[in-house]
Amino acid sequence: MDLKDIQNLIKFVAKSGATEVKLEMDDVKITIKTTVEKDGEPTAYVQHIPVQTAMPPQMGTVAPTATETTSTPTSSEDNSKYITIKSPIIGTFYRKPAPDKPTFVEVGATVAKGDVLCVIEAMKLFNEIESEFSGKIVKVLVDDATPVEFDQPLFLIDPS
């Protein structure tokens, strides 16, 4: 399924009046949720879940990221026990589902596998980013409402 097919599906779902559609194929799972904003315009939220998920790091080690390699050696050693949650897409990072709502997670919060950590807006679609691991949020690495790149570290999670 390519991007054009997904965009057409989103438009169809938004026009149909359905509030939620889940599509599961061999290599992709997509959930499309629609809401109607105050101006009457439907907004679609898409959650893309790759079927092949990354395996948890062995023995609690994490490959160093750009921010970890530029930090002091003691800080790198401290971060090695944490799991880094990275952005699966390019877009704008938001810690809240809406400006008047509370943040999804705070530093110190305990999360379970599948809990929503943030949303990333890409092409006017809000993609929920879920935790692939259970643990405790140690650090939020990105400021709210800032652009993020593919594979950019977003959160550090302590799996212990």
N, C-alpha and C positions, 0 to 999 in steps of 0.2 A: 504494500500500500504506500503510495507516494504522497508528497505534501499536497498536491492538487486534489487527490481523492479525499484526503482528510479535510481540506478546506471546504470542498463541496458537501461532505457529510455534515460538517458543522453548520453550514448555511441551511441545509435541509432540516436539521434538528431544530435550529432556532426558529424557522418558519413554521414548523409543524406544531409547535406549542408543547412538545414533550419537555419534561423537566430534567430527565436524566436518561442517557442511553449508554449502554456498555457494549463494546465490541471486542471480541477476542478472536484472534487469528493465530496461525502457527507461530509467527515471530513478533507479534505485537498485541498489547492490550490497550484499549483506549476507553476512557470514560468521559462523556461530554455532559456537562450540567449547564442548564440555562436558567437565567433569572431575568425578570423584567425590571429595569431601572426606573427611577422616578419620571424620566422623560418618555417612558413608554417604549424605549429601544431595548430589544433583548440583548443580553450579554452572555456569551458562552464561556464556560470554564472547562479547559481540557486537561485531563491528566493522562499522560503517556507513561506506561510502565513497560520497559523493555523486559521481555521474557527471560533473557539470559542476564541475570544479575551478577554483580561482582561478588566473588567469594570473600568472606571476611579475612583479614590479614592473619597469617599464621603467627602464633606465639606473641600476639599483641604488638607486632611491629607495623609501621606504616611507612610507605615510601615517602621520602622528604619532598615537600612542595617548595615552590619558590620562596614563600615567606619563611618557611622553616630553615632553608639553607642559608638565608641571609641573616638569621638571628645568631645569638651567641651560642657557643657549643653546649653550655649547660641547658639553655632553653630548648635546643634541639633534642637533647637527651630526654628532657621532661616531656616533650610533645610526642616522643616515639611510642608511648603507651596509649595514645589517643587515636581514634579513627577519624579521618577527615571526610566530611560530607562535601561533595563537589557539585557544581552546577551542571546539570545534564544538557542545558541549552543556553543560548545567548539571549539576554533580555534585561528587564529591570527587576531588581530584587525588592520584595516587600515582606516585612516581618508580620504584617497584619492582613486579615482578609478584606478589611475596609478601613478608611481613615478613622472612623468612630468606634472601631472594635479593638479589643485587646490583642497583644502580640500572640502568635502561635506558641512560641516557647521563649523562656528566659534562661539566662545563665543559671545553672544550678537545678533546672527542671529535669525530672526523670522522664525519658521518652521510651516508648515501646516500638518495636518494628512495625511500620505502617502508619505511625503518627505523622501528621502534617507538621513540617517545620517552618515552611514559608511558602510564598507563591512567587513565581517569576512570570512577568508579563512579556509576551512575545507576540507581535503582530495583533495586538488588542485581545489576545487570549491569555487568561490567567491559568498558569499551570501549577498545580499543587505539587510541592516537592516533599516526598515522604521519607522518613528515616528507614534505612535498610538495616539498621541495627538497634538493639535496645541498649540503653545506658543513660548517662547523665550529661547534659550540655555543659561543656567546660568553657567554651568561648564562641562568640559570634564574630566571624571574621569580616563581615561586610556590613556597611551602614545601610539603614532603611532607605528605600527609594533611590538606589544607585545602580548604575549599569553593571552587569556581570558578563563575563566571557564563558564560553564552554570550558568545562573542567576546572573552573576557578574554585578554590576552597571557600566554603560558606560557613561551616560549623566544625568544631572539634567536639567529639563525644568520647567520654570515658566509658568503655564497655564493662568495666568491673563492677 
